[in-house]
Structure formats: structure tokens, C-alpha cells
């Protein structure tokens, strides 16, 4: 793996950790609905993660196909173009389920891979 991929993954990890911090600050989907600043923070983090995923070379994403890279990019596109109509249940589920898995994956890759 090259330095560019490493840099992308490190930035993605930072955004994923920020997203977790935002979701913990909200505490629940109900509270997320009430707090537009936290909602914007979560959506912006998702947008950044999707943008970074789009920058990963196919040689990397093909080898690590267990991660839904295309879905990340798709969510980024939806966040960028349809922010006000995003489904908060999907966003909350992503924050609670998919993002912790992404963090685990990136941390493992950064420890195991040679750059």
C-alpha cells in the first residue's frame, strides 16, 4: 500500500471518529432530530468519508471488498445533493453500526499493511 492510500485512510479514520463523537453527543435518534448542529456534524463526516472512499484506488477497494465502498460514495453524493431530505434513521444506523466497523477495519489495515 502506498502513502496516498495511507493518508486517505488516516483522514477517513479521523472523520469516522468525529462521527462517533457527534453521535455520542446526541445520544439517541430522538435527540439527533432535535439538534441541527450535531446532525450537520454527522452528515458532514459521512460526506467526507464518502469523498475519501471515492479517492481510494480500485486495487485497494477490490482487495478489501468486505467494506461497502460504493455505498459510502453513494451516501456522500446523497448528502451533498439532498441534505435536507436525508433519512435520519439510516444516518443513525450507519453511525451506530457501520462506522464502528469501518474504524475497526481501518485501524487493523493501518497496523498490518506496509506503506
N, C-alpha and C positions, 0 to 999 in steps of 0.2 A: 504494500500500500504506500502511496506517495504522500508527501507533505500536504498537498492540496486536499486530499481526502481526509487526512488527519485534522486539518484546520476546519473543514466543513463539519466533521463530526463533533469537534470540540465546541463550535458555535451552536450546533444543534443541541448538544447536551446542556449548554448554558440556558438556552431558551426553554428546553424541557424542564429543567429545574425551576426556572422562573414560573413556568406554568403551574407546576405543583405548588409553589409558594402562593400563587394567586388563588388556586382552588382551596388551599387550606385556609387562606384568609376569608374566603366566602363561607366555607364550612358545609354548605349544602346547596342543592339546586335552588331551593326556595330563596336563600339569601343571595345567590348569584343573580336571580331575576331582579332583585331589589337594588343591586349595586352596579351601576353602569361603569364605574371605573375599573372594578375587578373584571367585569365582563370584557371590557375593551382590552385589558391586560392579557387575559386568557386568549382572546381571539387574535390579538397581535402576535402572541407567542406561537399560536398554531400557524398563523400566516408565515412567520419567519421559518418555522420548522419545515413547512411545505416548500418554501422557496429554496431553502438549503438542500432539501431532498432532491429538488429538480436539478441541482448542480452536481450531484454525485454521478460519476461515470457509470455507464451500464455494466462495465466489467465488475464493478463493486456491487451494484444492486442485483445483478444476475446471480452472483455467488451467494448473496445474503437475501435470497428471495422470501425468507420467512417474515420479513418486515414488509408491510404494505406500502411501499414507496409511492406507487401511483395514487393510492388513496390519499396519502399525505399531500401530494401535489394537487389533487382534486379538491381537497378541503381548503388548501391555500387559495386556489382560484375562486372558490365559492366565497371565502372570507373576503377576498379582495373586491369581488364584484357584487356580492349580495349580503353584505354585513348585516343589514337591518332585518333580513328575513331568515337568518340562520336559526336552526333548531337548537335551542339550549339544552334539550335532553341529550342530543347527540354530542354536543360540545362537552357537557358534564361527564357523560360516559367515557368519552375519549380522554378527558383529564384524569378520571379515576382509574381507568383500565389500561388504555393503550399507551399513555405517556409513561407510566412507571415501567412498563415492559420495554419501551424504547430506551429509557435511561439505563436499564439493566443491560440491554444489548450493546449500547454504545460504550458503557464502562468496560464491559467484557472485551469488546473489539479493541479498544484503546490500550488495554493491558496486554492482550495476546498478540496483536499484529505488530509486525516490524515496519517502521516508517522510514 
